[in-house]
Amino acid sequence: MGASERTSDDAAELGSDAGVDAADGSAEDAAVDDLRPLLQLVPAGPDRYLAPTPEHGPGRLFGGQVAGQSLLAACATVDPGRPPHSLHAYFLRAGRPGVPLELEVERTRDGRSFTTRRVTARQRGEAVFVLSASFHAAEEGEDWQLPAPELAPPPEGVEPIPTPIPFWAPFDLCPAAGPGEDGFALTHPVWVRVRHRLPDDPILHACALVWLSDIGASPSARAPGTAAARQPFGGASLDHAVWFHRPARADEWLLFWVQPESNAGGRGLVRGALHTVDGVRVASVAQEALLRNTGLPVARA
């Protein structure tokens, strides 16, 4: 069934943070402010792992969490000398709090320079998420990038905002350009970092970066300056892609920005990037979201 054919109930089955205006209740009990325990997988057989989930939540898991944990499972089957350079993923159903994710890794290919893995995340036997990730052995090459956006103020000395959604509780968030015209407490671009210091493991930082790369992406897909962009909406992330360009610590400030590029057929596309405080582009992000400006909450699956 195509995205434009889905009902509101279908949209509720998908993951991520779309439908921010209509987020489910019981938010306060759902906040988990430390993602480190959630980045500890339990082996459950050959190329199989169990990933913990928060015990409580607003009815669904954050899509970035599922993506980060799935990448971590893929990394567990790859030589540490080959870090991930890209991933592409689809959200199939909403993940449920309190139910461990069953992560099954398929060793698609081990080449001379590149390694490919496919991960299926399941709960209670149903696939909720699929991810393909590619890994690349380090090579010498030209180092060039587009410049980072020039924004003020920098994150130092700026008080992080209260996280408006419990999914985002493990992160410090500082809007880089003030609230947008739609009145959201969080509007891209945003300074973001993992609140608690992570171990010095580049794989963990890459997985945490994937986790935070889903923050506010879907709501940003709506066409700016339109009446529809100021209305409550329901929807869900459909797919998500990340390209890793350079190593970075996820527990240090990163400038994260996405901008809408297209709205059509009930779907919106955003593309953006993450930069260090020094302006180094560490990753690029793209996401397509199902968008419905109904003014009604997203129905529970």
C-alpha positions in Angstrom: 0.0 0.0 0.0 1.5 3.4 -1.0 1.9 6.2 1.5 -0.8 8.3 0.0 -3.2 5.4 0.3 -2.8 5.0 4.1 -5.5 5.8 6.5 -4.9 7.8 9.8 -4.7 4.5 11.6 -2.0 3.4 9.2 -0.1 6.5 9.9 -0.2 5.9 13.6 1.5 2.5 13.0 4.6 4.3 11.7 7.5 5.5 13.9 9.3 8.8 14.5 8.1 12.2 15.7 5.6 13.4 13.1 2.4 14.7 14.5 4.2 16.7 17.2 1.1 18.9 17.6 -1.0 15.9 18.3 1.5 13.9 20.3 -0.1 11.3 22.6 -0.6 12.2 26.3 1.2 10.8 29.3 4.4 12.6 28.2 5.9 13.3 31.6 6.0 9.6 32.6 7.7 8.7 29.3 10.8 10.9 29.5 14.1 9.0 29.7 17.0 11.4 29.9 19.9 9.0 29.6 20.2 7.0 26.4 23.4 5.2 27.4 21.5 2.1 28.8 19.5 2.0 25.6 22.8 1.7 23.6 23.6 -1.7 25.2 22.5 -4.6 23.1 22.1 -8.2 24.4 23.3 -11.0 22.1 20.4 -13.4 21.3 22.0 -15.8 18.8 24.1 -15.5 15.6 23.8 -11.9 14.3 20.7 -11.4 16.5 20.4 -8.9 19.4 17.9 -7.6 21.8 17.7 -3.8 22.3 16.0 -2.3 25.4 13.2 0.2 25.1 11.8 2.6 27.7 9.4 0.9 30.1 6.8 3.6 29.5 5.9 5.9 26.7 3.3 7.9 24.8 2.3 4.8 22.8 5.2 4.5 20.3 8.9 4.6 20.2 10.9 7.5 18.8 12.1 6.5 15.3 15.6 7.9 15.9 16.0 5.4 18.8 15.1 2.4 16.6 17.4 3.6 13.9 20.3 4.2 16.2 19.9 0.8 17.9 19.6 -1.0 14.5 22.8 0.7 13.3 24.5 -0.5 16.5 23.5 -4.1 15.8 24.9 -3.8 12.2 28.1 -2.3 13.6 28.5 -5.3 15.9 29.0 -7.6 12.8 31.5 -5.3 11.1 35.3 -4.8 11.6 35.7 -1.6 13.8 38.1 -0.4 11.1 35.2 0.1 8.8 32.9 2.8 10.2 29.4 3.4 8.7 29.3 5.9 5.9 25.6 5.8 5.1 22.3 4.3 6.0 18.8 4.2 4.5 15.8 3.1 6.5 12.0 2.6 6.4 9.6 2.9 9.3 7.0 0.2 9.0 5.1 0.1 12.3 5.2 2.0 15.5 7.6 0.5 18.1 6.0 -0.1 21.5 7.6 1.0 24.8 8.3 -1.8 27.2 8.8 -4.4 24.5 12.5 -5.2 23.5 13.4 -4.8 19.9 14.6 -8.0 18.2 17.3 -7.0 15.8 18.3 -9.4 13.1 21.4 -8.6 11.0 21.9 -9.9 7.4 25.5 -9.9 6.3 24.7 -8.8 2.8 28.3 -8.3 1.5 31.9 -8.0 2.7 34.0 -6.4 0.0 37.6 -5.2 -0.2 36.7 -1.6 0.7 33.0 -1.7 1.6 30.7 -3.8 3.8 26.9 -3.9 3.6 24.4 -4.9 6.3 20.7 -5.1 6.5 18.9 -5.0 9.8 15.2 -5.9 10.5 13.8 -4.7 13.8 10.9 -6.7 15.2 8.6 -6.7 18.1 6.4 -9.7 18.9 7.3 -11.2 15.6 6.2 -8.2 13.5 8.8 -6.1 11.5 8.6 -2.5 12.7 11.7 -1.1 10.9 14.3 -2.1 8.2 17.7 -0.5 7.7 20.4 -0.9 5.1 23.9 0.4 6.2 27.1 0.6 4.3 30.6 0.7 5.9 33.8 1.9 4.3 37.5 1.4 5.1 39.4 4.7 5.6 40.8 6.2 2.4 42.7 9.3 1.6 40.8 11.9 -0.5 40.1 15.6 -1.1 38.4 17.2 2.0 35.8 19.8 0.9 32.4 20.9 2.0 29.8 23.7 1.7 30.1 26.2 4.5 27.9 25.9 7.6 25.1 28.4 8.1 26.1 31.5 9.9 23.8 31.7 12.9 23.8 33.4 16.3 23.9 32.9 19.2 26.3 30.0 19.6 25.3 27.3 22.1 27.7 28.4 24.9 25.9 30.5 27.4 22.4 29.8 26.0 20.1 28.0 28.3 18.7 24.7 26.7 15.0 24.7 26.3 12.8 22.2 28.1 12.4 19.3 25.7 8.8 19.7 24.3 8.5 16.0 23.6 9.6 13.1 25.9 11.3 11.4 23.0 13.9 14.2 23.0 14.6 14.1 26.8 18.1 12.6 26.4 19.3 15.7 24.5 20.1 19.3 25.3 18.4 21.5 22.7 19.1 25.2 21.9 17.3 26.9 19.1 19.8 28.6 16.9 17.5 31.2 15.3 14.6 31.6 17.8 11.1 30.1 17.6 9.5 29.9 14.2 6.4 31.7 13.0 4.3 28.5 13.6 5.0 28.9 17.4 6.7 25.6 17.9 9.0 25.5 20.9 11.7 23.8 18.8 12.4 25.1 15.2 15.3 24.2 13.0 18.1 25.0 13.0 18.9 23.8 16.5 22.0 23.1 18.6 21.8 19.6 20.0 23.9 17.2 22.0 23.5 14.1 24.1 23.1 15.3 27.6 25.2 12.6 29.3 28.8 12.0 28.4 29.3 8.9 26.2 32.2 6.6 26.2 35.1 7.3 23.7 33.7 4.8 21.2 33.2 6.3 17.7 30.5 3.7 16.9 28.4 4.7 19.9 28.7 8.4 18.8 27.7 7.5 15.2 24.6 5.6 16.5 23.7 8.5 18.9 24.1 10.9 16.0 21.5 8.8 14.0 19.3 8.9 17.0 19.3 12.7 17.3 19.1 13.2 13.5 15.4 12.5 13.7 14.6 15.4 16.1 12.1 17.7 14.6 12.7 16.5 11.0 9.1 15.5 10.1 7.4 18.7 11.4 9.9 20.7 9.4 8.8 19.1 6.2 5.7 21.3 5.9 5.9 24.1 3.4 7.0 27.3 5.2 4.9 30.4 5.4 1.6 28.6 4.5 -1.6 28.4 6.5 -1.2 24.6 6.5 2.2 24.9 8.2 0.5 26.7 11.2 -2.2 24.0 11.7 -2.0 21.0 13.9 -1.1 18.0 11.8 -1.0 14.2 11.9 1.5 12.0 10.1 4.6 9.9 10.4 8.1 9.5 9.1 8.2 7.2 6.1 11.9 6.9 5.5 15.2 8.3 6.8 18.7 8.5 5.4 22.0 9.6 6.9 25.4 10.0 5.3 28.4 10.2 7.6 31.2 12.5 6.3 33.6 13.0 9.3 33.8 11.6 12.9 32.1 13.7 15.6 31.1 13.4 19.2 27.4 13.3 19.8 27.8 14.6 23.3 29.3 17.9 22.1 27.2 20.6 20.5 26.2 20.0 16.9 24.3 22.5 14.7 21.4 20.5 13.2 19.3 21.9 10.4 16.8 20.6 7.9 14.7 22.5 5.4 11.7 21.5 3.4 12.3 20.8 -0.3 9.0 19.4 -1.6 5.3 18.8 -0.6 3.1 16.7 -2.8 0.7 13.8 -2.5 0.5 14.0 1.2 4.2 13.7 1.6 7.0 16.2 2.5 10.7 15.9 2.0 13.4 17.6 4.1 17.2 17.6 3.7 19.8 19.0 6.0 23.1 18.5 7.8 24.9 18.4 11.1 27.9 20.7 11.8 30.3 21.0 14.7 30.7 24.4 16.5 33.7 25.0 14.2 31.5 24.5 11.1 32.7 21.1 10.1 30.0 19.1 8.3 29.9 15.7 10.0 26.7 14.3 8.4 23.9 14.9 5.9 20.3 13.9 6.5 17.2 13.4 4.4 13.7 12.3 5.4 10.3 11.9 3.8 7.2 12.2 6.0 3.5 11.6 5.6 1.8 14.9 6.3 -1.9 15.5 6.9 -3.1 18.9 8.1 -6.3 17.6 9.5 -6.2 19.4 12.8 -7.0 16.0 14.4 -4.8 13.8 16.6 -3.1 10.9 15.0 -5.3 7.8 15.8 -3.7 5.1 17.9 -3.0 1.9 16.1 
